[in-house]
Amino acid sequence: MFKLKKIVPWGRSFEEYVRMFAFSQKDLEKRILSCADGPAGFNAGMKKLGYRVISCDPLYRLSAVQIKKAITESFDKVMEQSIANKKNFIWKNIKSPEELGHIRMQAMNEFLKDFDTGKKEGRYLSESLPGLTFPDKHFDLAVCSHFLFLYSTCLNLDFHLQAIIEMCRLAGEIRIFPLLDLDGNESPYVNPIIAELKKLGYKPKIRRVKYEFQRGGNKMLQIKM
Ligand SMILES: C[S@@+](CC[C@H](N)C(=O)[O-])C[C@H]1O[C@@H](n2cnc3c(N)ncnc32)[C@H](O)[C@@H]1O
């Protein structure tokens, strides 16, 4: 079992976001909200390419120094669990747990370097799902990586539904990745959420993407209005 007592700050790279969410060039030009973005390198990578994304996460109430400390505190635990559950991952693009640690730290350092400037520019906002403060349809696209579905043991079905409906309020299109929980099983909430969204008139669809690190984690939930 992949054991984490709480939701940890852990960040993927800009390149991983592009593959997880099957972003096209056109997508990157959209008004994007990235929920539960944590210490990921996505926002910093977007900025470098001249694009703008708004990231929200309650972690951003902290200073860069405090976030760095929180990353250091969870790093060993996440690495220990990744090694203990090595068979649940595909060691192809990332070849070993050592390389994983290196790639994740690189992405999180990109985030840390960008954080103070990004906060001043309003790109990193301390906001928590399921209640965000943006006006309706303020964005074209809202995404969420490695928070919803992944932490199905910490966050219940009602939280998932409220959070996803809130994302639908804010953007014309939603993408959520992965659909697996920490143990690599499909989240028990995927089907109930899809059923509920259909009842509410949304168009949810599971899409295969060209990214797979967690074994079987190569699908995102895409919701259109
Ligand atoms: C595992 S990290 C994922 C970071 C990033 N999205 C990625 O894929 O690399 C999960 C993030 O969820 C954030 N989080 C926890 N509770 C939240 C909430 N209620 N709303 C939004 N984000 C939350 C945590 O602070 C943490 O940064």
The ligand as an ORCA input file, in Angstrom:
! r2SCAN-3c Opt
* xyz 0 1
  C       0.354     15.932     -4.590
  S       0.222     17.669     -4.706
  C      -0.030     17.857     -6.446
  C       0.682     19.058     -6.991
  C       0.601     19.245     -8.508
  N      -0.764     19.417     -8.951
  C       1.258     18.133     -9.287
  O       0.568     17.291     -9.861
  O       2.490     18.084     -9.325
  C      -1.402     17.952     -4.037
  C      -1.685     19.406     -3.698
  O      -3.048     19.535     -3.266
  C      -3.098     20.658     -2.431
  N      -4.371     20.731     -1.699
  C      -4.711     20.176     -0.504
  N      -5.986     20.496     -0.176
  C      -6.461     21.275     -1.182
  C      -7.710     21.923     -1.436
  N      -8.741     21.802     -0.576
  N      -7.862     22.638     -2.565
  C      -6.830     22.750     -3.450
  N      -5.623     22.159     -3.270
  C      -5.449     21.434     -2.156
  C      -1.898     20.464     -1.536
  O      -1.511     21.668     -0.891
  C      -0.851     19.959     -2.539
  O      -0.041     21.005     -3.012
*
